[in-house]
Amino acid sequence: MANRHLCRSLAMQVLFELDFRDGNPAKKIDETIERVVNEFAPGMEDLSYVKEVVDGVVSHQDKIDAIVEKAAPDWPIEQIAAVDRNILRLGLYELIFSDRADVPAKVAINEAIELAKTFGGESSGRFVNGVLGTVYKELGEPGKNDVSTKKKKILDIPYDQMPIEKLGGAVVFSKIGDEVFLAMVHDVFGRWTLSKGHIDEGEDVKAGTIREIKAEMGIDIKISEELGTNEYIASDPEKGKTRRQVSYFLGEVKGKPELTLEKKGGLDNVKWFPLAEVPELNMYDDMVPIITKAIKILVT
């Protein structure tokens, strides 16, 4: 099954586009889904959940909008920002009309809040949380004390017993005269980040990193030194929780060759940036120390 968070992100973007169409948006659903997926998640094959959510919101939209207006009486539906409006529609569809065994109420609410923080304005997360929280209480707080068997099993795994996955990534740079450029990838959640990929069992980490950067960016790098490592816990619906340990390197490229983004879900752009522009980019917090160390090395 495709990553549900990614599917919700894509579904929200489809709903946002359909919101601006005149007439019956249902006639354009398949066409819009195909275009959005091709743009933001090329290579993604399982579109079933994206379509399920979009179809569900469109078919129940009148009821959902009425619920929004009841839960937020000071905000007529047409006055709510388009992004927030469609995130609420998506969240309420999952909260009210989805199978709760498949999408627990807390998951529906938390996912909508994360979408609001990613795609909305400064106060979108609080607004979405307030509306969905009001509806959740009206519903009697379903699943408040529930913990699924699968989740219990995952939570019971001690940290030191979680499987470990090795990854390699790089701060890819090019020096042209006195100028320094960094090559970075952009994900569907709106952040610029470092290219990285999985290291095969028994594979040399540097060699694997060079291979993965070549696959993801379409360029050959020469590793000069190691920048450090970070670790995060990832949850897989089949494997449960795993510890992903990423080794980051400084990777040099001659000249400034054209970048070619690998067609796979999760990334939607790749680009060279002058060094001066990098601090202004929207990045993940755990990337900042790695990139900062690389910049200090490059400008010394």
Beta strands, then each sheet from edge to edge (+ up, - down):
strand 1: 164-176
strand 2: 179-187
strand 3: 192-193
strand 4: 195-198
strand 5: 222-236
strand 6: 240-252
strand 7: 267-274
sheet 1: 3+ 2- 1+ 4-
sheet 2: 3+ 2- 1+ 6+ 5-
sheet 3: 3+ 2- 7+
end
